[in-house]
Amino acid sequence: MAEEVQYTEDNIRSLDWKEHIRMRPGMYIGKLGDGSAYDDGIYVLLKEVLDNSIDEFVMGNGRTIEVSIRDKTVKVRDYGRGVPLGKVVDVVSKINTGGKYDSKAFKKSVGLNGVGTKAVNALSTYFKIESSRDDKSKSAEFSRGELVEDGPIEESTKRKGTKVEFIPDEEIFNNYQYRTQHVERMLWNYAYLNRGLTIVFNGEKYHSERGLYDLLEKNMSDRPLYPIIHLEDEDIEVAITHTNSYGEEYYSFVNGQHTTQGGTHQGAFREAYVKTVRDFFKKDYDAVDIRSSIVAAVSVKVMEPVFESQTKTKLGSNDVGPDGPSMRSFVMDFLKKHLDDYLHKNQEIADALQRKILQSERERKDLAGIKKLARKRAKEVSLHNKKLRDCRVHLNDKKERNEESTLFITEGDSASGSITKVRDVNTQAVFSLKGKPLNSYGLTKKIVYENEEFNLLQAALNIEDGLEDLRYNNVVLATDADVDGMHIRLLLITFFLQFFPDLVKNGHLYVLTTPLFRVRDKKETIYCYSISEKEEAMKKLKGKVEITRFKGLGEISPDEFKHFIGEDMRLEPVVIGKESINDILKFYMGKNTPDRQEFIIQNLKIEQDLIEDLQPN
C-alpha cells in the first residue's frame, strides 16, 4: 500500500520575492540561454534596466545614456531625475514598487508590472544602484537579491541621474556571454524610437534623427525598389518600402518595446496596408501580392498595453487605450489618410509599387501548379520516409516549452542517427539531408518546389507563407567541422537567405558547435572546442592522456552526443551584418571574382595552418 502523504500546515511555505524569481526565472525574463540568441535572459536583464532610463528620456529628463559591458559586468548610467533617495532600496527589492504606478508620471510607459529591476537584482551575483539628485546621492549593494550594503544619503557633486551595475548569476545563466551584435541591435532600436537620444556603448555612439526611416535603411535585406515611405502622427509612426527579397519583413514596436513576435498592432498594419493600397489603385489585388517583399516598421504608443508574455514580445491589446479606438481602426484610419495622401502626391513611387504588385502576381500564378504538386509530394514522402524525426512540441501548440522546440538539420544517416537516439523527443526534431544541397544563389523560388530536399525542408518548417506558423523556434545546422561540412552549411545558409531571409533576421537560425577533441585519462574526460582548449586540458591532466580528434558528427557516439545537445549545447547564431543579403550571397556564392579568389586563397592558408596544428606531435 502506498504511503499516505501528509498535508498539514508544515507543507505550506511562502517564498519571498527573490526566492520566487530565482526559483522560476522564466516567469519573469522568459528563457535563460547563454547569450547566443537575441532574446536570451541576459539581454532581458539589460533591457529591464534600460527601460527605466528610456522612460526618463521620454519624460524629458536626460538626453544621454551610457552603457558598458566588460568581463560580464554591465553598467547603465542615465542623467534623468534620479530615483528618490528614500526609495533607492525599495524600487529594486520590493515587488509592486515603482513610479510607473503613477499614471500621471508614466502615461505610455514600457511596462507597469513593477518587477523589472527586481528580477535583475535577484538574478545577479552583484547588483548596485546609485542615485544622485538635489546635490545628494545614495547607493545600495545586493547579492542575489539580498541587501549587502545600504549606504547613507551623502552630499554629492555628481550629475543627477541613476547608475545601475550588475553581474548576471552564472548559476542561472550557464556559461553565458554577451554578444555585441545582439546588444547593438537592442541599442539601435532604442535610438530609432527615441529621436534625439544618444546612447554611448563602450565608447560608440548610437543616435538617430529620422526614426524608423533610419531603421529600415540600416536593416533592409536588399536594396529598396523605391524611396522609403515615412509617415507619422501622434502615437504612430511607420516606414514602408519593397525589395526583391522573398517574404515579408516587419519591425514592430509598442511604447518603445520591440515586439519581435508581432501582435495586434502588426496584424492591424498588415490588414490596413492591403485595404489602403486596394482602395488607392481601385483594384482588388490579392493580399499576398500586395505584401510580397514588403519591408516595413511600425511603432505605436498605447495606454496600458497588454502583452502575451512577461517579456513583452507580442502585443495582445485590441485597444489603443481604455477609452480609445480599437487597434484595427486606429491603424486603419492612419494609413487611409496618410498613406493614401502620400501615394497621390508621389506618383513615381505609386507606379513602382504597382509594378511590384503585378510582378508578384505573375510569379504567384506561375508557381500555382507546381506548388500544388510539391505539397502533395511532401505529404507522401512524410508518410513513408524517415527524413524527419519529429518532436511533440511545436510553436503553434502554444505550450509551455515551445521556445525550446528545435530542428537539427544533419548530413547523412550516421549523424542523424546519433542525435535521434539521445535527443529530447518532446522538443528536439531531426531532419536528415541526402547529399549536398543545391546552390540556390540567383535561382527563383520555383526551385524550392522542384527540388525535393528544399521542398521537404520548407514543409517540415511550415514557412511557405511566412514565419507565423513556424514549427520550430530554433533551426540548427548540425554539419561536420570539415571542408565538406562547411560547404553544406554554407549552401543551407544560402537557401535560407535567398528564400526565407526573415527566418535568419529574426534569430531562428543557428550552427551547432561540437567539440574538436576529446582529451582523457583514466579518471577524467575533457571535451575541447579549440586547439587552445586541448592544450589546456593536456596541462590539467598532465600524465598519460588519450587524445581523439572528432572529424565528423558520425564519429561521436550517442552517449557522448547527449552532452552536446542538452543543457550545455553550444549554438552559434547566424547573424547578418550591415551588408545587403544580395551582396553577401553574390560574394560567397557567385562567380569567382578577384576579391572572392583572394578570400578563398587566404582561408585555404588558414585551413592548412589548422590542419598542421592538428597533427600529433
Summary of the structure (lengths in Angstrom):
residues: 617
radius of gyration: 26.5
end to end distance: 64.2
largest distance: 83.3
contacts: 1987
relative contact order: 0.08
helix: 41%
strand: 20%
